[in-house]
Amino acid sequence: MGGGTRLENANPLIFQRSGERQLTTEEEDEEFADPIDDREIFDLIRTINDPEHPLSLEELNVVEQVRVRVNDNDSTVSVEFTPTIPHCSMATLIGLSIKVKLLRSLPERFKIDVHITPGAHASEQAVNKQLGDKERVAAALENSHLLEVVNQCLSGRS
């Protein structure tokens, strides 16, 4: 964050991170075709950095495993996320970061739906409309500054 910029949520609640997922022998076996599940998707998105705080989306409770739904047979992934405050101006950027992480990580066969938890944001419908529009998402990712910010959210903490 640049100097002099006021944080919207200067003192967010911080939640405990979940432990690392224990892989089964079958999951480690490259010959075994195991379906993608909710926890696997959660593991992909939980470490995304918040654009405003030096914390992960999991630590801020923006993403939770219970809000991830996967149907491997139908090739669908749905992620609800909950901004820390109802008027969070970073909601679209957070949703875009989640969507980009999944687009980069999952096979192309998956249809990815990322949206705000119902009732959790003042501009929920507008943000969801932006995140659900392939052309808007593609146009956003053509903006080099915005793409740089998304990539910072997706990079690991130092």
N, C-alpha and C positions, 0 to 999 in steps of 0.2 A: 504494500500500500504506500502511496506517495505521502510525503509529509504534509501535514495540515488537513488532510481529509478526515472527516468525522465518521466513525464507524456507526452503522445503523443499529447494531446490536453489540455494544461495547463489552458486555459481560454475559456471553452465552453460557447456558448450562452445558457442562461437559459430562459425557457418559463414558462408561468403561467399554473398552474394545472387547469384542468377542475373541476367543482363542482361535488359534490356527486350526483349520479343518484337518482331521486325521484321515489320511487316504487309506482306502482298503487295498488289499493285494490286487483285486480285480481292477481298481481304478489306476493303479500303477502299471498294469500290464497293457502295453500298447496294442496288443492283438485283440484285447477285449473291448468291444464297442459299448461303452456305458453312456446312457442318456445324460444330457445336460440337465441339472436340477437347480432348484431355487438357491441352495447354498453356494453352488458354483458361480452363479450370477452375482450373488451378494458378495462373494470373495473378490470378484472383479471390480465392483464399484465401491466397496466400503473404504478403500484407502485413497479415493479421490480427494484431493485437497480442496478445502473451502476457499473460494476466491477472496474472502475478506479476513479470515483468521488462519493462523498457522496450525490448523486442526483438520482432521479428516471428516468426511461426511458422516462416517459412523460415530465418531466421537461427539459430534453435534446432534446425533440422532436424526439427521436429515434422511438417512437411509436405514432401513431395518429389514432383516431377512423376511419377516412376516408380511412385508409389503412387496415382495418379489414373487411373481408367478411365472412358471415356465411350463409349457407343454411341448416337449421334445417331438412328439409324434406329429403335432400340427405346426411345428417350427415357429412358435410364438413365445415372446418374452414380454412381460408387462412389469414395469417398475413404477411404484408410487413413491414420491419423495415429499418430505415435509419441511419447508423452509423454517428457520428458527423463529421468524417473526412474520405476522400476516401481511406486512407491506414490504417484504424483502425485495430490494431492487435487483438482487443477484439471482433471483429464481430462474429466469430464463437461461442465464449462463450456467447455473448448476445443472439444470435439466439437459442443456446442450452437452455439457461435459460427460454426463452419464450416458447419453445417447451415443456420443462419439466413442467412448470407451467400449461400449457394447458392439458398435459397428466395426470397430477395429479388431475386436477379440473373437467374435462369433462367426461361424460359417455364414455365407451370404443367404442361405435358405431361410434364415430367421427373420420374421417380421418383429420389429422392436417398437414397443409403445412405452414412452416415458411421459408421465404426467404427475401433476401435483395431487397430493392426498385431498380428496373432496373436503371443502370447507376450511382448508389450511392457509389460504392466501387470498388477499383482496382482489387480485387480478387473475385468479385461477383460470377462468375460461380463455382469456387472451393468451396467457402463457402456454396453456395446453394446445391452443390452436397453432401457435408458432411451432411448438415442438412436434406436432403431428403433421406438419406440412413439409413434405420432402423437398420442395423447391426452396422454401425459406431456410431450411436447415442447410441445404447445399450452398445457397447464396451466403449464408452466415460464415460458412467454412471457407469461402473464397476471400473473405476479408482477412488479410494477413495479420492485422493487429488482434482481431478477435480470436483467430486460430492460435496465435501465440499465447493468449490468456488461457484458452482451453488447454493447450499443451502444458502450461504451467500447473494447471489444476490436476492434470493426469500424471505429472512427473512425481517421483517419490520425494519425500522430504529429505533434506540434507542433514 
